[in-house]
Amino acid sequence: MSEAVLAVETPGADAPGVSGARQFWRRLRTRRAALVAASAVALLVLVALTAPLLTALEGQDPTTYHPSLVDSARGGVPVGPLGGISADHWLGVEPQTGRDLFARLVYGARVSLGVALAATVVQLVLGVAVGLAAGLGNRWVDQFLTRVADIFVAMPLMIVALALLAVVPTSFPRPVLVALVVGLVSGWATLAKLVRAQTLTLKEADYVAAARLSGSGTVRIARRELLPGLAAPVITFAAILVPTNISVEAALSFLGVGVRPPTPSWGQMLTSANVWYQAAPQYLLLPAGALFVTVLALTVLGDGVRTALDPRAASRLRVGTGRKGGRS
């Protein structure tokens, strides 16, 4: 069933008998932008995973203050050219604190990617569960779950997140809290509505009717017959959620209610950079550039995954669809 979903035949594109996963990879390889984006994402993940090793090679850490590296007489401006770049501090130091920028940047990647991925997992589990329950339940269950999803779709994410994050005790691990709030408040409701619509369509298929006649229960049908058919839209939606969640985490940290010091975060670094960007522009450009590249790479990769799973859909990033010599 899963191979049938992934292996959507297109004339002249895929050989008969090739598995769905291999066909997906074959289609994805034809999209150079998606491959470049995948390489960028892989590099970012590698940097995040090896952050302790990278900072050990530099000989620094993200939390140690270096007051001797900033000029207190000038308000804490880094000493030396280009914000204090040296052999010991590869990207310079933060104004006023003297903390190493490279160490905070690579550890910030861990926070941003970790929070985004954790929130995405929460959204996927909740959205798929609610969508399946609504699609397979009776009329009252369907209406109740659909109305709940409608409420969360209309709920202003930033306002609710600001309120929840402001009242939770500071002793609770902040990255975990941000991931839970983002995952529980946003994204899952839209996915639940998508899964419900797909479930209502798939449960009328002949193979589902055959499974029901053979005595399979609702849970077994959902697990063995419906979930494989939902793989493509759920994976596509997940590819969109990850960059969105990274942006939300950065926005919350920028507003001061997300990840808090001394834990490094790109959004938190951008908050401090508002004051110092003229004296040390890289303090703003480095986290902003990292955030931009990450979101762009994940967005392009998500588009590539979407079109590889559904080759009939034209890429949203492609400019122009007409053929040479006229329209078909």
N, C-alpha and C positions, 0 to 999 in steps of 0.2 A: 504493500500500500504506500509506504513512504517513498519507495523508488518511483512509483507511478506519479506521485505528486511532484517530485523533483525532476523527473524525466519527461518534461513536456516536449513533445516532438516538434521540431521545426524542419521544413523541407531542406534537405541538403546540409543540415547542421550537425546531426548526431547519427552515429551508426547504430543500427539495430543491435540489441543485446548488450549495450553498454549500460552499466549501472547508473542510477540517478546521481550518486555522489560524483562519479567520474564525469558525467555530462555537465554537472554544475561547475566542477573545476575547469573543464574545457571551455565553457562559456565565460567563466570569470577571467581566464587567462587572455581572452581576446580584448579585454577592457584594460588598456594600459594605465589609465588614470586610477582605476581601482587597485591595480597591482602596486603602483607607486604609493597610494594611500595605505595599503596593507603593510608595505615595508616601513612606512613612517610610524604606523601604529605599533608594529612589532618592535621597532627601535625604542619608542616611548615606553612600552611595557618592559623591555629589557633594562632601560635606564631606571625605571621605578623599582624593579626587582633587585637590581644590583646597586641601589643607592648607598648602602653601607660600605660596599667594596669601593665604589668610586670616591666617596668622601675619605675613606681610609687611604687611598692612593694620594689624594691631595693633602692629607694630614689635617683635615678640619672636620668640624661637625656643625649641625645647623643651629645649635642653641648657645654656643659659647660666645660671650661678649669679648670684644677686643677694643677697649677704650683708647689704647695707644694708637690705633689706626684711624681715628677720627679727630678732627680739629674742633675741640670744644669752644675755642674762642670764636669760631665762625658758625657756631650753632650745630656742630656735629657733622660737618662735611667730611667725607673720606679724604685722607691724606694721600697724595700721590696722583698720578695721571689716570684718567679714565675710571674714576671711582675707586682707586686703590688696587688696580689689577697688578698682580705680581706673581712670582713663582709659587708663593705660598697660598695665594688667593686668585684662582684662575679667572674669575669673573668679577673680582673686586669685593667690596664689603658694603653692608648696609650703612646708610647715614645714621648717625647718632648712636647706634648700638655696636657697629663694627662686626656684626655677625657675617659669616661667609655667605656670599650670594650663591655660589655654585652649590654648596651643600643644601641651602634652603630651597633652591630651585629643583634639585633632583628629589629631595624628600617631599617637596610639594607635589611632584608628579605622583608619588605614592598615594598621597591623600586624595588628590583629584580623581585619579583613575579608580582607586579603591572605593571611594564613596559612590562614584557614578556606577560602577559595576555592581556593588552591593544593593544600591537602590533599584537598579534594573532587575536584579534577581527577585526582589520583593514585588516589583510591579508585574513581572511575568507570572510568578506563582499566583498572586492574587487575581490578576486579570484573567488568566486561563481558567482558574477554579470557578470564579464567579460567572464567566461567560459560558462555560460548560454546564454549570448548574442551572443557569437561566434557560439555555437552549434545550436541555433535557428534562427540566422540571415541568410541573403542571402550570396552568394559566396563572394561578395566584403567585407561585414562586417566581415565574418569569416576570410578572408585572412588578413585584416587590424589588427584585434584584435590579431590574432595569431602571426603576425610579431611583434607587440608591446610586447606581452608576451615573445617572443624569445629574444628581446633586453634586457628585464629586467632579464631574466634567465641568460644571458651572462654577465650582468653588475657586476663588482666587488663590492661587498657590502661594504667592509671596506673602500675602497678608496672613494666611493661616500658618504658614511656616514661621513667620516672624513671631506670631503669638505663641506658638507651641515651644519654639526654641528659647523664648524669653522667660518662660515660667519653669522650665525643667532645671533641677539643681545642677550646679556646675560640676558636681562630683561625677555625674554620668559622663562616660567617654564621649567626647564631642563628635568625632568622626562617625561613630556608630549611631549617635542620635540624629545627625544630619542625614545619614543614609536612610534611617527608618522614617523620618519625617517626609523626605522627598519621595520615598517609595510608597508610603501609605496615603499621601495626599494627592499626588499627581500621577498621570500616565496610565495607571492600571485600569481606570474606569473606561477610557477610550479603547484600550485593548479588550476589555470585557465585552464591550458592545460589538467589536469586530469579531471576537470569538463566538459570541452568541449568534450573529448573523451567519457565520460560516457553519456553525453547528446545525442551525435550522435547515440549511441546504444539504449538508452531508448526511444527516440522519434519515433523509428520504431516499438515499441511494440504495441500490439493490443489495450490495454486500452487507449493509447495515441491517436491512430487513432479513437477510439470510441468517445473520448472526443472532438476531432477535428470535427467529423461528427455531434456531438450534438450541435455545434455552439460555443464551448468554444474558447476564444481568446488565443493569445500567452502567455500573462501574467498569465491568469488563468491556462493554461496547465502547465506552468513552476512552479506555486505556488502549485497546487493541485496534479499534476501527476508526475512531474520530481523531485522536491525538496525532497519528501520522499524517492525516489530511490537513491538520492545522499547522504543521511544522513550517511550511513556507511563509504564510502570513505572519506567524508569531516571530520567526527569525528576522523577517523584514522589519517588523515593528520594533524589535529589540535593537536592531542596528540604528534606528532613528532615536531611540530612547537614550542611548549611552551619551552621545554628544550633548543632548538636551540636558541630561542630568549633570554633566560637567559644568555647563553654563550656569545652571541653577545653584550648584554648590559654590561656584566662584562668586555669584551674585550675593548669596547669603553671607559668605565670608567677607565680601566687600562692604556689606552693610553692618558688619560687626556682630552678627548673631550666628554665624557658622562656626567653622573651626577657629579656635582661639589660641593665642600665643601660650606657650612657646612652640606649639605644633605648627610647622610651616604649611602654608597654603598659598596657592597662586592668587586667589581672591584677596586674602589677607595682605599679601605683598603689594597688591595694587592699591589697597586702601592707604598704606603708608606712603606709597609713591606719589600720592596727590600733592604732598607737601615738598617732596625732594626731587621731583623729576627734572627741574631746571639745573640743580647742582649736580645730580647724578642721573642722567637720562636712562642709563641702562637698568637702573633700579625699576623703572616703569616698563621699558621695552622688553626686557628678558621675560618676566612673567606674562606680559600681554602677548608677546610673540609665541611663547610656549602654549598658551591657552588657545590662541588663534590657530596655530598649526594642528594642535590636537583635535579641536572641533572640526576644522576643515577636513582633515584626513579621515576622521570617523564618518563624517557626512558623505564624502565621496565613496568611501568603502561601503557604507550602507546602501548607497545608490547602486553600486556595482553588484552587491549581493542581491538586491531586489530584482535587477534586470536579469541576473544569472538564474535566479529561481523562476522567473517568469519571463522568458525570452520574447514573448509577444508584446511586452510593454516597452515602449521607447524610453530611453534614459531621460530623466528630467534635466540632466546637465548637458545634453546634446543640443547644439545649436543648429537648427535647420534639419528638416526631415525629407526634403524633396530630393529626387534623383536627377542626375544630369540628363538633359535632353527632354525635360518635361516631367509632369507629374504622372504617377502611376494610378 
